[in-house]
Amino acid sequence: MNYDVLRHFADSWGLVIMTVMFLSFVGWTFRPNARRDHRRAAHSIFEDGNRNDG
């Protein structure tokens, strides 16, 4: 592979792949039942710090 081939791939399919990944990540945020996970993450800093996770 030379530079021109990599540049063509990045300009075409690379952009498509990054767009699909971005839309997937945004869609994952607004999935059903995500509100519970977001609320738990937002309040996790107020939990007791005596947990031993390993």
Contacts in CASP RR format, 6 or more apart in sequence:
PFRMAT RR
TARGET T0000
AUTHOR 0000-0000-0000
METHOD contacts of the structure
MODEL  1
MNYDVLRHFADSWGLVIMTVMFLSFVGWTFRPNARRDHRRAAHSIFEDGN
RNDG
28 34 0 8 1.000
END
